[in-house]
Amino acid sequence: MLVEQDPHQTRVAVLEDDRLAELYVERAAQRGAVGNVYKGRVHRVLPGMQAAFLDIGLERDAFLYVADVQDDEGELDEVEPPAPGEPRELPSIGDLLKPGQEVLVQVAKDPLPNKGARVTTHLTLPGRYVVLVPGGHHRGVSRRIEGPEERQRLRDALAELSLAGGLIARTAAEGKSREVLEQDGAVLAALWERIQHRAERAAAPALVHRELDLALRVVRDVLSPEFSVLWVDGEEMYEEIVEFLGEVQPLLLDRVRLFRQDRGLFEHFGIDAAIEEALRPKVWLKSGGYIVINPTEALVAIDVNTGRFVGGASLDETIRVTNLEAVEEIVRQVRLRNLGGILVIDLIDMAVPEHRQEVSAALERSLLRDRARYKVLSISEFGLVEITRKRSRPSLERQLTQACPYCEGRGRIKSWPTIALALRREVLRHAGGSVARELLLRLHPEVARALQQEERPVLDELERRLGVTLVLQGDPLLHPERFDILDV
């Protein structure tokens, strides 16, 4: 794990087999709100949407769905939910909330450019080993702990704790004693009391509890004995992490190292170059194949291609090898880019059923490293794999990029023939109210080049039809789709 901080941002990188697998970025001016607890005021109640909008002090009103108001048990990313009972009908949102009502809520999803934050009244306070669910009563175990004996031991240990509220044993709780779990839970119980006292004194909208800074949050939630080293760039952050680990996980203190070189930490490990690659749609595989990742409004489409890989023994074997390599890289890219929602992977069609099963099993194994909650379906007869992955923070692309001012976010601009024909229509319209014998066309140099070469017939037709001379003036500052027509 690498932690790099400057006055403007904090970045944390997780490397697996010396390759960037996860990246966390938090800008000082754009700090995320997930985990923060607010005292909000109900602004609008919309029965038709079974939801309410709350003013919690952010730029946009937060969105609160009816199930997030009623649910007193809830379900966390890594938490095993209680056994489902009889299905129950949700009440009307209007019966639960009224405009002007003050409500204590926690941010579950950060705001997006066109959406407010998603909030819930089902608060959760994560510690190193347990998660406290104030107001709940369920005692559960992370679904990532698979051993039945260990799961039962942790359930029994949690059941013996006298702490009020629901408790969930996190993945890091595996092998920990009841005393350790109780100590961690007691810290969270004290934190909950402080939050309640602040909420009682605060006037809505108000922030009553802020989650830890990014570096400490990732160290708490991600760092484990599996990590060989934690490099930290900056003495102040190094001291904070050492102090924090000394309280929550002292056995890992010997893994922390202070990076003392003049060269930047991320630059030294090649992280900046890896980030640049993660912002490109095409990802090359070692074999010569490649994958293409296209996020859309509805879903993320991921296509697998053999590319330059020609294989050896047979076509079926070439496809098998490419798909096996692709699914492992796809999971790494999904984690690195933090892609969420619906993911559709278009694998190369496999005619051999055993190959489909092998690729599907490889995908499942790779997904075990993913900390986000996901669900994956079997490979369809069309070679498609559908995955749903929980989205709680913006994707890497959304965090580090913005809409292109040239194509206005489309990802493409009009072709030269299309622009040339649009220019033709405008020249005809302009010439209808002009008596000039010469027209100056200010346009992008590439459009001018096209009009003088492959689109020359358009220029010749205009001059012949209108009886004018068209003078082209290239201006590199112009958008390729924009142009000016001036009388000379």
Steps between C-alpha positions, in 0.01 A plus 500: 500500500624849411376820666590835343368831631555863407309817597250442218422128496555160657556192285520140617606217268469126560743283305458128442790313339663842439204616290256777591173334607311771691528877517337740745508874439368780720541866409515755780228707331286199404507278805255209479199485731445122526483399866428852625203540732275805457202643676278581205164663443241347269453735207258310279308173528412330169249217545519420128869414540470360854784732591583827669756773438689635801705812552818381672709806422650382171458669161215265399226347712570142606280212383339270757306194380220355709682170566791695646263666745323189618775239501629456855726207414662594173779344306860606451746448216682214663235395747284192505135619521261342745296207377212632288156473652159536347487771234342818631350792318677830545294782650444829323785747534242757601417297811864501610623850418348848488645821349699689762571188707857462630669165436842353582642345182825355368633541146507168314600632156685817407320765291537478122495798259126458441395330824511577869651267760318176583433484875356254749366518854661161560829620648812283514824582682792287378792411722799283423337171599129569542232728358254653745141536378330741745136412549543154344521168676640259242835333576661387173829406336667625183416273210871502408572281803416161352597241765181375672676443832654848504168657400324327785775596747467866403119488522526354851757763599280785375196353674685516831581869469281728710527793260175658384417491129576264216853372444670359192836323511718632218744294296790616720324343801594151386699333778450789745391439858173611657693756709644665189155520339352645818771764525444605138122507552534709817692768308219513243233514772675804652517659155125445455430676831703802386311508169167495684606787727614710203177426314289613796678838513529560124244680284424331168661491251825413675792258477519311831765240413768495232658177381875455528728654239562284195840365606386389847174363358680281246755387762213404731291320238756355259839450668543144624780249575494410128679830424878482507563873542323836533704786352407853612622821333509779759603499866173650629285235332748230606463601865120507472490150352744361760293649781176370347637149444636497853141530621316272257757247371841522669619171348528675162718788619816329375361514144494882490791672325572870447595582139799737518607544137471831312320324218124470558368173645248440220757594238753259651258208475364599157151570631444819300564313173261223611230760573537644150448150356191453720337804337526350151223283355734238352707269720756270338555148631843335518400247234422773247124497551321800644187612680297818441313662790213737417305651793153620396207654684326163540788255538869430440569300184826301492606333176769231464699461176786272389681795339854402400482164678487216242542211742645167406326163506143595406247783485312365805821501701586854386155620615530316833840651580387851402182484709687362803753780486227756434275419797788541745596835349136612483455448874818697568379783278154499661656535845755759386246711312233437769238414241156441651143424406442249220807363322462297180803306376493386137738204497619337181250225416605160630366189329645257759283478818802408716671822393196703606506338843873560535470869408200544730691343790801726430274805510352393833848446648616843386190666645580359846761777531235767448388664825184646343179300508428337166284239331604315186286295261611204292631548147203527264467319169614823333824504701385785727564521873288736710633633830346744744747681723411734784593862436571713807753753365560659158692306238865588432399652167243727663746602773792585272338618175232737371286524189702585189433863395553403135259209469285612799535163668399289200846352465493569124482802269336535160695359206663729243235420231223579749660832593565585133134445412385704800730778382348473150149555637611804700683653200188462284289660770748786549542565126125545463519835681845613382631676189868436575703329228745354749429317827752433777454168677666480843522137607715241670820416303399133465164600349679736261732218397205268437326763283813539293550126456239224543206743537613727215181429295296685767718811461494487121120460490446804725729728299340390172144525629536835678758662275716596795853435614535316829812581703592249774668622817609236751466584870623231742313667787164421339308188595509259199119522469492882512564747219442863402385636161599863427446730201822635351 
